[in-house]
């Protein structure tokens, strides 16, 4: 289903089975840390409020985990 839906992930399909749900969770945690460091640096430099960018980034990182889990579920009738 994920491979044919509009919510399918071309990046995950291109990687094949390389992104497991476990790896996605690990990458997700690293991405969260990096995004928080970025937001702290922007605030520390007196830049614009990074909250909106941070929220979008965190949501995208969470979607990586969801898409990896969906991609790991075999489609009915597909070996």
Order of alpha helices (4+ residues) and beta strands (2+ residues): alpha-alpha-alpha
